[in-house]
Each structure stands twice: as structure tokens, then as C-alpha cells.
Amino acid sequence: MDVLVEHAGLYWWGVLTTLQISLYSGVGALVLGTIMAGCRVSPVPPLRALGAGWVTCFRNTPLSVVLFMIAFGLPEIAINAPFFWFGVVGLALYTSAFVCEALRSGINSVSTGQAEAARSIGLTFGQTLGEVVLPQAFRTVVPPLGNVFIAMIKNSAIVGAVGVGGDLYSAGVQLTGSLGEAAIPVLIGVALGYLVLTIPAGLLLGYLERKVAIAR
């Protein structure tokens, strides 16, 4: 297990890079997922079709396919960027479909009387959704959203396969490939790195769940 001590700096850099990927992707997924959840419950048929198509497309496509299509497909149409950002975009798009469905379940759990009351005082659909329904929906979906984001942190390992350097996946590949370290200790170190990220995330989400439960 000396590899964990000798290459602690490489592992730590991998944790920080994975955290960066997860934060950027999480923000993007939350924004896109919220927009698509609004489309899913919209009274406008084309918007509902857009939301349903978005979820169907990304939820039923493997993440590796999404990442490779973005990383190697976008340059073919003259859209170039570092692989880091291609990975972030791909992970955000993929995760947004699961965020959308989690939020839609929360929206459906809000009493219809809330929306009817909001419309009766002259609020538009957008105002009703943003000011009345979504704040209540977010409270009810903290546990499923937490599961989605924890899964996203673990899915960031696949992002390393499309050329993103410096993350935990890449650290493991570098140690076993270029430096010739034994695979088992290296993989234990990688697993510990992901635990460093996911366990605090789970504790934070548990705290948030208790807070919003009190607020309700």
C-alpha cells in the first residue's frame, strides 16, 4: 500500500479535478433539468414534446456514447474546446435527464390547488411554476436529487476515458500504465478518492433533507 503514500499528491490532485468536474456538471445539470422539468409540465404541447424527447434521448443512451459523441463529434463541425469542457458538457447533459424526472415527480406532488390559487390571482404559468410550485417541489425531491448527484460524481470516472487529464480515473491509469504500479493498491486509492467526495456529499444532503423537513 506504499503507492497510496508515495503518490498521495497525484491522488489529491485527482480528487480536486474530479470535484471540479462534478461541480460544473452539477450546476449545468440542475439548470437544464429544471428547464426541462418545466417543459414536461408545460401546457404548450411542443414544449412537452421537447421535454419528453430530451429525457428519452439522454436517459436511454449510455453515458460513454454521449461523451464520445460530444468529444469527437463536435470537432467535426468546427466546435473545438478542451476535453475537460467536452466532458463537463456531456456529463451535464446526461445527468439533466435524471434531474428533470426527479423534479417532475416533485412538481406532481404539489397540490393542484396551489397552482389553481396562483392562477386565480393572475399569475402566469411561468410565475406559478417559479414562485409557487418549484420551491415546494425542490423540498420534496432532496433525497432523489441527492442520489442523482452522487451517481454523477461516480459517473465522472467515465469522463476520464475521453481524454480529461488529472482526474481520479486518469490518476489510476497513469499509475498502473506509465509508472507500472500494482493495480489493486492503485484501485483502492482511486476508490478511497471517490469516497472522499461521495461520503461528505451524502452527509450534506442528509443535513439538507432534515432542514427542509423542518421547514415543511
N, C-alpha and C positions, 0 to 999 in steps of 0.2 A: 504493500500500500504506500510505499515511498513516493510513488508517482503523484499522489494527491498533495504531498508536501512540496516536492520539488517543482511542481508546475501549478502551485496554488494561484500564482498571478495570472496564468493563462485561463484557469477556471473562473477566476473572479472577473476577468475581462469578458469572458463568455456570458456570465450571469448578467453583467451590466448591458451588454449588447442585446441579449435576449429580452431583458426588461424594456429596453428602448423600443425594440420591435413590437413588443406586446402593448406598450402604452400607445404608440402611434396607431397601431392596428385597432386597438380597443376603442379609441376615440372615433376613428373613421367608421368602425362597425356600428357604434352606438348612434352616430348621426345618420348614417344610411339606413340602419334598421328602423329608427324612429320614423324617418320619412316614408319608408316602405310600409310600415305598420299603419300610418295614416292613409296611405293609398289603399291598403287592403280593406279598410272600413269606410272608405270614401263613398258618397252617394253617386259619384261620377263613374259610370261603367269602364271607360278607358283607363282610369286610374286604378280601379280594382283589378283590371286585367294586367296592368303593368306590375302591380304588387304581387299578384299570384304568379306571373311569369318569372319575376325576379327570384322569388322563393323556390319555385320549382326548378329553375335553372341551377342555382348555386347550391341548394340543399342536396340535390341528387347528382352532383358532379364531384368526383374526388378532388380533394384539395390539391393534390400533386398535379392534376390536369389543369386546374385553374392557374396555378403558379407557373407552370411551363408555358401555357398559352400567353400569359402576360409577359413573362421574362423573355421569351423567344419569338412571340408573335408581334408584340408592339414594335420592336425594332424593324420588323419587316415593312411597317407602314410609316417609317421615319419618326417614331416616337421613342426617343432614347433617354435613358436615365440610369443611375447606378442600380445594380441589382438589389441593393438594400431597399430602395423605394419600390421597385417592382415587387419584392417580397411583401412589403408592408401593404401595398395596394391589393395584392392577391389575397392575403390573409384577411384584410378588412372586408373585401367583397364577399368572401366565403362566409365569414362569421356573421355578416349583416343579415343573412337569411335566417339564421337561428335567433338572432336578436329580434328580428321582425316578428317571428312566430311567438316568442316569449311575450313580447309587448302586446301582440294581438290578443293573446289569452288574457292578459291583464285588462285590456280595454273592454273585452267582452264580459269581464267580471264586474265592471262598474254598472250600477243600476241604470236602466234606460231612463228612469225618472230624472236622473241627474242631467242627462243630455236634453231631455224634453223641457226641463225647467230653464236650462240655459237658452234654448231656442225661443222659449216663450218671452224672454226679456230682450230679445232682439240680437243675440249673439249669432254670428255666422258659424258654419261648420268648423272652419279653422280655429276660430276663437273658442268654440266649445271644446274642441279636441285639445288645444294647447293650454287652456286656462282651467278647465274643469275635469276632463276625462283623464288626460295623460298624467297629471300629478298624482291622481289616485291609482292609476294603473301601475306606475313605477313602484309604488309602495308594495303592491301585491306580488310583483314579479322579481323582487330582490333575490330570492333563492334560485329560481331558474336562470336568471341573468348571470348570477354568480357562477353557476355551473358552466354556462356558455363561455364566460371569460377565462375560467380556469382551464377549460378544454382548449381555448385559444392559445394560452401560454404553452401548453404541451404541443399543440399543432405547430408552434413556431419552429419546432425541430425540423419540420418538413421544409420550412423556408430556407434553412441552411443548405438544402440539397440543390437549390437553384443558383448557387454561387454567392450567397451572402456570407461574407467573412466575419470572423470574430465572435460568432455566437457559440452556444454550448455544443451544438452539433458539429460545427467546424472545429472546435477545440478537440473533440473526441477523434475526429478524422485525422487531424494534424498529429495528435499524439500516437495513434495506432499506425498511421501511414508513414509520415515523414520521419518521425522520431523512433518508430519501432517499439513502442511500449506495449506491454501485455494488454490484451483487450479487456479482460474482466475488471482489473482495477480502474482502467480508464472509464469504462462504462459506469462503474459505481460512482466515480467522481461526477460524471455527467448527470446521473440520476439524482445525486445529492444537490447539484446545482439547480435542478428543476424543483426539488423540494424546498430549497431556499426561497423560491419565488411563489410556489403554489400554497404552501402552508400559511405564510402571512396573509396571502390573498384570501384564503378561506376564513382565517380569523377576522379579518377586516369585514368581510361580507356577513359573518355571523353577528358582528357588532352592529352593522347597519340594519340587519334584519330585526334585531332587538329594539333598536331605536325607532324604526318606523312602526313596529308593532305597538310601542307605547304611544306613538303619535296618533295611531288609529283609535 
